[in-house]
Amino acid sequence: MLVVDAQGHRGGLALLWMDTVTVDIVNFSLNHIDARVTLDVGGSQWRFTGFYGLPECQRCRESWDMLRNLSGFRNAVADSGLMDFPFSGNQFTWERSRGTPAMVEEKLDRVLVTETWLSLFEGAKACSLICPYSDHLPIMITPEMSNIGCRSRRFCFDNMWLKETTCREIVEHSWDKTMGMDVITRIAVCSQDIWRWGREYNRDFLRKIEWTKAKLELLRSRRDPVGVADYARTERDLLILIEQQHLYWKQRAKEH
């Protein structure tokens, strides 16, 4: 992950990628991140340039000058041609004064790609994501990736399960039903019981996150007091779910 800090309440950039992807940062500033990306070892390398224009309308010309000065950007436009790549999700990626009659929403973001990139990743997708922490929605790009063969997975206990009373009940029930067996067997049986429950819990948890995001998306256009209050409650619910998900991935990062 690369983060360019905001200046007060303005600006700020972040580029995030999965640990299976190789990203070499070429350079960055308050207004851009330039990187080379490789999805697989020995695979094709491609260029990513994220650009955040100056927020003041009167400085629009400066923004275009910065784009022209980015190494290779002008040549890419002239030689290969850039075309719009549509993204799903909310198209109004920036908002101001949510919860007030003066709320404003604007579409500030575009994704531009070359024909060469499209030929490499024909199944690529892009979408805007719900983000309660910011007034600017992030964009996620998912290039088509080669299938990786399945491998057996060892049992891993997820820390976020500790927040569920059902988990304790399953442990107690499993421990009671194996009374009289040796400790190793009891632990193995308990692990299987927790794993079966945890697998379904994780699936339901992800569905709950997606459902909460979808509800938040539907409430974005509401301006009435009831809708604004419902949006605030749903946003709080999503923040709690995101925090639980953060604990999950934090644990996974420690394992690897």
N, C-alpha and C positions, 0 to 999 in steps of 0.2 A: 504494500500500500504506500502511496505517496500522497502527502497532504501539504498544500500550500496554505498557510494560515490566512485567515480573513484580516482585513484592516478595519478594526472596530466592528461595526455591524454590516460591513460591505465586503463583497468579494469572497474569496476562499475557494480553493479547488481541492478535489480529491479524486485519485485514480485508484481503483481497487481491482484486484485480479485473484483468481484461484491459485493455490500453490502448485498446481500442475502446469501452469502457464509460465513461460519465461518472458519477462519484460525488462528491457534495457532502456533506462531513461536517457534520452539524448540531451535534453535540456528542459528547463521550465522557468517560469516567471510568475508574477502575480496574475497574469492573464492567459497563460497557456501551459500545457504539458505536452511534450513531444517525446514519443517512445517508439521502440521497435519491439514487435511482439512475435513470439514463436510458440505455437500450441503444442507441438510434439518435438522430441529430440530428432534432429535431422530434417524437420519439416520446413515448409516455406515460411520465410520471415516477412512480415508486413508492417506498415507504418501506421501509427495512431497519433493523431494530433487533436487534442482537446483545446478549444479556444473559448475564453470568456471575455466578451467585449466590455469596453468601458461603459458603466451604467448611465453616464450623462449623455443625453442626446446630442449636445453641442460638440461632443468629442468623438462623434461617429467616424469622422475622417481619420482620427488617430488610430481607431480600431482597425480600419482597413489598411492603414500603413503598416501596422504590426503584422497583419496577416501576410502582406506582400513580402515582408522582410524575413518571415520564417523560412529557414533553409529548406529548399525543395518544394515548398508549398505552391509557389507560383508556377514552377515547372510542372508539378503534378496536375494542376488545373489546365494548363495549356496543352500538355502532351497527352495526358490520359483522359481528361475530362472528369468532372465530379458530378454525380447525380444524386438527387434526393433519395434517401432510404427511409421509407415510412416506419414509424414506430407505433406500437399499440399502447393502450393505457390512456391516461388523461393527457390531452394535447396542450392544455394550459399548464405549463410547467412552472410558472411563477405566480405568486399571489401576494397581496398586501392587504392588511387590515381585515383579516378573516374575523367573522363574528360581528362585524359592524355594517351599517348600511353603505359605508364607503368602500366596501371590499372591491378589489380590482384583480382580475386574472388575465394573464397574457401568455401567448405561445412564444417563448424566447429561444427554444432549442430546435436545432435541425441536425440530422445525421447525413453526412455526405460520404459517398463511397465511389470507388472506381469500378469500371467493368472488370478489370483483372481481379479485384478483390471478390466481386460477386461470383466470378467463375470458380474461385477457390472455395467459397463458402456459399453454395447455392441454397442451403437450408438455413442461412443465418436469420436471426430475429433480433429485434430491438424493442424495448418497451420502457415506459416511464414507471417508476416505482413510488409507492406511497411512502412518505418520509415525514413523520410528525415533528422531527427535530428542526426542520428547515422550511423556509418559505419557497425554496427552489427544489423541485423534484429531480432526483438523479435519473440518469438514463442507463439501462443495462443492455449491453450488446452481447449476444450469444452466437458465435460462429458455429457452423456445423463441425462437430468433432468426430474423430474416428472412434469406432466402438472398441471398448477395452474389455477383454475377456473377464468373466466373472471369477472371483476368487473367494475362498472360504473366509468367513469372518469370525474372529474370536469374540467371546462374550465381553461386552463393555457396559459398565453401569453408568447411566447418565445422571449427573448431579441434579438436573432439573426434576427428576422423578421424586426427589426427597420432599418436594413441595406438595406432593399428592399423598393424602391419607391412605388411599388404596394401596400404595406401594408397601406401607408398613403392614397392612392387613394381609397382603399376599405373603410376605415374609413370615408372619406369625402363623398363618394357615399352613404354609409349606413345612415350617419347622415342627408343627404339631403332628402333621400326618406322617412324618418320617421318624417319629419317636422310636428309639430302639435301634436304629441303623447307625453305622459308623459316621463320624463327623464328615469325612471326605464325601461320602455318598449324599449326606444331607445337604451339604453345600452345593453339590452338583445338581441335585433335584431343585433346590431353591433357585439356583441360577437359571435353570430352564423355565421355571414358573415366572420369574421376573422378566426374562427375555421375551416370552410369549406375550405377556401383558404389555411390556415396554414397546414392543414392535407396533402393536395396535395403538398405543398411546401416542407414539411419535407420529404415526400417520394421521391420527385425529388432531394432534397438535398443529401439524402443518395445514390441515384443512381449516382449522379454526383461525389461523393467521390469515389464510387466503379469504375466508368468509368475512373476517373483520375488515380487511383491506377493501373488499368489494362493498361492504356497507359504508365505509368511510367515503368511498368513491361516489356512491349514490347520494350521500348527504352533502357533498361539496357544493352543490348548486342551491341548497336550501338557504333562505335568508330569514325565514320566520323564527321567532324566539324558540319554539319547540325544536325546530330543525337544528338551530345553532347549538342548543343545549345537548341534543342527541349526538351531534358531531363531537362535542367536547368529551362526552362520556365514552364514545367509541374510540376516540383518539387516545384516551387514558388506558383503555383496555388493550389497545394495540401496543402502547409503550410497555406495558407489563409483559405482554407476549414476546416482544422483541428483546426485552431484558432476559427472559428465560432462554430464548434462542441464543442470545449472546453467551450465556453460561455454557450452553451445549457446545458451541463452536470453540469456545475458549478451552474446554476440556479436550476436545478433539485435537486442537493445536498442540497441547502438551503431550498427547500420545505420540505425535509424529515429530 
